[in-house]
Amino acid sequence: MYVAHLSLHDFRSYATAEVALEPGVTAFLGRNGQGKTNLVEAIDYLSRLTSHRVASDAPLVRAGADQSVIRAAVVKEGRTAVLEVEINPGRANRARVNKAVLPRTRELIGLVRTVIFSPEDLALVKGDPSERRRFLDDLLILRTPRLAGLRADYDRVLKQRNSLLKSIGAARRGSTSAEAALSTLSVWDDQLAHHGSELLAARVALVEDLRPFVGKAYEAVARGASREDAELEYRATVPLDGPDLAESFLATLAQRRKDEIDRGLSLVGPHRDELVLTLAPAGAADAGQKLPVKGYASHGESWSFALALRLASYDLLRADGDDPILILDDVFAELDAERRVQLAELVAGAEQVLVTAAVPDDVPAALAGARFLVAGGEVTRDG
């Protein structure tokens, strides 16, 4: 799979941009702030319908414009499809495939698959649990696009249930009647358990599938490491050992009901779960000892684990029978020379690799290929 042509209209800093691409490695070179990342961000957005840099769509539309359009010709197994998304902040986005409008924008997800490495990846190991939950869900939906609907349903129910919990809490403080709210809480409990248990089961299965790939990738990028050093554990707020996950979910909700009403928040479910990353510390006397990466790992170890998560995602998608587009967004500037070479050698064989760098020398020799210069809103082929 590769992108053969990218068209942008009012996306980020570009009024228009037309870039012809090809398989293999392509590097976008230019000083910071010239729009290199905007190009690869657009391709990644087509894959996931979300940005790796911002949480909302509004910053993706060029200042003064009402909407932006990303269009790409994608080649898979010799056949070309033109994918397009209109980004309309404050209104519904629209998606097309070969000019035909899709009934739901999210049906675009997974038609082109990307794995992106960026400086923000350090947040996967050092950031809040929400970063790791987002990592899991993004990969989950890329592998099984229908789960985008499940995640949307869960988020909708969660929002409604939180609103109801706040109403009950306010009623208990004497501002409104609590009876109506309490009578409907069980309905939202059932829906949260229904959607949440399905999402939870999918995440747990994903972690099991991902685990061996993470160990292998960590061994490849961390000097002197073994594949047993890096470990993943999904820590759920619902017991995972019961015969029926939905029933366990409901039982846990019942146990935490008072706390939830007191706080006006849903405290049980995938939105509160954690992906725990652990690592065998260098020189540990006990070979089986593992410590949380967050708080214990060095800067270099943290970067190695973050890279391992991305490489494992790529290898897992390939094992599914696909060859995702690899995006290396200004990542080499964050790595020491050894990790640059290791990462470059590991990804050089991908069908398409897109690299951004401020300095040409930041791009390792293993990733020699086509080069574009990006400056002043213009993207020109170098040579």
N, C-alpha and C positions, 0 to 999 in steps of 0.2 A: 504494500500500500504506500502511495506517495501522492503529494500534492503537485500537480503539474502547472497550475496557474493560480495566483491569488489576486483578487480584486478587492479594494477597499474604497468606500465612499463615506466621508465624514466620520471616519473611525479614529479616535484619539487625535493625533496631530496631523492626520492625513485628510486633505480635502478629497484627493483621489490617489490611488496607487495601483499600478499594474506590474506584477512581478512574475516572470516565467521561471519555473523551477524544474528540477529534474531529479532522478534518483541519486543516491549517494550523499555526499556531504556538501552542504552549502553554508557558508559563513557570511554573516552580516556584520560589517565592520564600521566603526565610527565612534566619535566622541560620545560621552554620556549626554543624554537629553536630546539626541538627534532622531530618535524613533525606531531604533533597532528592535527593542523589546516589543513595541507595538505590533510589529509584523508577526512575530511568533505567537504573541498573545492572541491575535486574531485567529490563527489556525487552531490553537488550543481551545479557544472559545467555541469554535464549531464542533469540537469533539465533545465538550462537557456542558456547554451553555452556561458557563460560569468562568470568571477570570481567576487566575492564580495570584493576582495582585490586589484586587479590590473586591468588596463584598456585594456592591450594587452595580447596576448597569449604567447609571448616570455618567460616571467618569469616562465611559467608553465612547460617548458621543462628542464629536468635536465642538468646541465652544461656539455658540451661535447657531448650531444646527438642531433640528428637531429629532432626527433619527440618524443612525449609522447602518451601513450595509456591509456585511462580509460575504464574499462569494469565492468559492474555490472549486476548481476542477480536480477531482480526486480519481486516481487510477488504482483499481484493484483487480488483480488477475486479468489484466489486459483490457478491462472495460472501464470507461470513463463516466462519472456522474458529476453533475454540477450541483453543489450544495450551497444554499444561501440562507442567511438569517438577517432579518431586519430587527434592529434593537431600538425599541420605542420606550424610553423611560416614562413611567407613569401610565403606560398603556400596555396592552398585550404585544409581545413580540410575535413575529411571523416567520415561518420557515418554509423553504421550497426545496424540492429535489427535481432537477431537470425542468424547472419553471412551474411545476405542479405544487400548489399550496398544500402543506400537510395539515390534517385536522387539528393536531396538537403540536406545538413547537417542540416538545420534548421527544417527539418521534425522530428528531434529527440526531439525538444522542447515540453515539456508538457507530454511526455510519462511517465516520473517520475516527480513528483512535490515536491518541497521543499520550506520551509519557514525558512530562516536563521536569527538568532539573533547574533549580533557580536558587538564588541566595536565600529566599524565603524558606527553603527546605529545612534550615536549621531549626525552625519553629516546630517541625515534626517531633523533634526529640527534646527540645528545651522549652517549648511553649505549653499552653494550656491543653487539657484533655480534648477540647473542642477541635484543635488542630488535627489530632490523631483520628477523632471520629470522622472528620471531614475527609481525611485521607482514605479511610476505609470505605466510606460511602461513595466517593468519587470512583474508586476502583471497582466497587461492587456494581455500580450502575453502568460503567463501561463494559463490564463482562456480561451483565444481564440488564439491558436498557429498560425492560418493563418495571424494574424496581424503582425507577424514577417516580412512577405513579404511586407506588407504595410509600416512598419517603414523603411525597407531597401529602398523601392522605394522613400519614402519621403526624406531620407537622401541623396540619389543619386541626386534627382532633386535639393535639396537645395545646394549641392556642386557645381553643374553645374551653377545654377543661381547666386551664390556668385561670381564664376569666371567671369561670364558675367558682373555682376555689376562692378567688378574691372576693366574690360576692357573698359566699358563705361566711368568710371571715369577717366581712363588714357587717353582715347581719347579726353575727354573734356579739358584735360590739354595739348593737342597738340601732344601727342606721337603717336597716331594711329587714324584711321578713326572710327567715332562712328556709322556710318550709319548701317553697317551690324549687329553690336551688338544690336542696338536699335530695329532693325526689328525683331529680334528673341526673345526679352525680353518677349513679350506678350505670346509666346508659352510656355516659362518656367513659366510665371505667371499662365497660365491655369493648367499646370501640378501640380504646387505647391498648388494651390487652390483645385484641385481635390483630391490629396492624403492627403493634410493637413486638409481639412474639415472632411474627414472620420476619420482620427486619432483624431482630436479634439472632434468630436462627441463621439467617443469611450471612450476617457478620461473623458469627462463630465459625461457620463453614469456610468463609473466606480466610480467616486467620489460620485455620488448619492447612488450607491449600498454600498459603503464602509462606508459612514457617520454613520449610526446607529451602525455598528460594532465597530467603533473607540470610540464612546461615551461609549458604554458598556464596552469596554476593559479598557478605561481610568478610569472609575469608579472602576474597579476591581483592578488596580495596584496602584492607587494614594489614599492614606489615606484621608478619609473625602470628597472625590470628588463625584460629581454626573455625570450622563451621559450627561447632558446638558453643562458641563463645557468645553469640548473639541469640537472644530469645525473645519471643512474643508471647504475651498472655492476655486474653480478653477477660477483663474483670467486669462482670455484669452486676446490676442492682437487683436482678432476679435470679433465684437459684436455677442452675442449669442441669441439675441432676434429677429433676422430677420427671415423671412419665409424660406429663402434658405441660408444655411451656406456657400456654395461655392460662391454664389453671394456676400455675405457679405465679404468673404475673398478677392475676386477680387476687390471690391470697396475699401477696406482698403489698399490693395497693391497700388492702383492708388493714394490714398491720401498720401501715404508715399514714393512715387517713388523718389522724389527729395532727400529726406533724405537718402534713400537707395543708390542712385547713389553717393551722396557726401561721404558716409561712406564705400561704397563697400561691403555692408552686407545686407542680408535679415533681416528686422526688424519686420516682421509680420509672425506669424505662431506658431505652437506648440513648436518649438525649443526656443521660447522667452516667453512662458507662465509660470505662477507660480502657485504652489499649496500653498495657504496661510493657515497656521496653527494658530489658535487662541485659547486662554485659558482664562477662567474667573479667575482673580487674587484672591488669598486667601484674605478674609476679605474685598472684595470690597463692597462699600455701594450700588451700583447698581447691582442687581442680573443678569441683562442682559449684563453687561459690558464685553467686550472681548478685549484682547490685543494680539499682535503677540507673538508667542512662542519665535521666534528668537529675541533676544535683551531684552526681558522682563522676561522670565521664569527663575526660579532658576535652578541650576544644577539638583536637584532631579526632578523637574517638567519636565525638558527637557527629562530626562531619562524615566520618566513615559509616556510621549507622544510618544517617540520613540518605547518603548515597546508596547504601545497601537496600533501603526501603524502595527507592525509585528503580534500581536495577532489578530487584525482585518483582516489582510490578510489571516491568517490561518482559521479564522471562516468563512470568505467569500468563500474560496475554499471548505471548508467542506459543506457549504450551497449549493454549486454547485453539491454536491454529491460525492466529493472526500475526502480523508483523507491524506493530505500531510505529508511528512517526516519533522519532526521538528529538526532543528539543532541549538544548543546553543553553540556557539563558544566562549569560554573564557569569556562569558558575566557575569558570577556570580562574577568574581573578580572586576567588575566595579560597582556592586550594593551593597547597604547597606543590612543588614541582613533581614529587613522587606520585601524589594522588592524581595530578593532572594526567600524567602518562598512563597510569593504571586505568583511569576512567576512559580515556580516549581509546585505548586498546580494547577495552571491553565492549564499547559501543560502535566501533568503526565498521563492523559488518552489518549493521542495520540497513534496511532498504533505503531509508531516508533519514538523515541526521541534519538538523538545522541548528546552527551555532550563532550566538551573538557574542561579540567581544569588542572592547574599546581599543585594544592594542593587538595588532596582528600576531605578535609574538606570543600572546596568551593562548593561541590555538595550537595544540600539539601537532607535531608532524604527522602523526597517525591519522589526523583528520584533515589532511590536505584535500582540496576539492574546489568547487566553484566559489567565487567570492563576489560579494556586492558591497559597494561603498554607500553608506547612508549618511547624508548631510543635508541640512536645510530643507527637509521635507522631500528630498529626491533620493531615489534608490537606483543606482546605476551598476551595471555589471563591470567588474574589474578584470579587464583583459578578455 
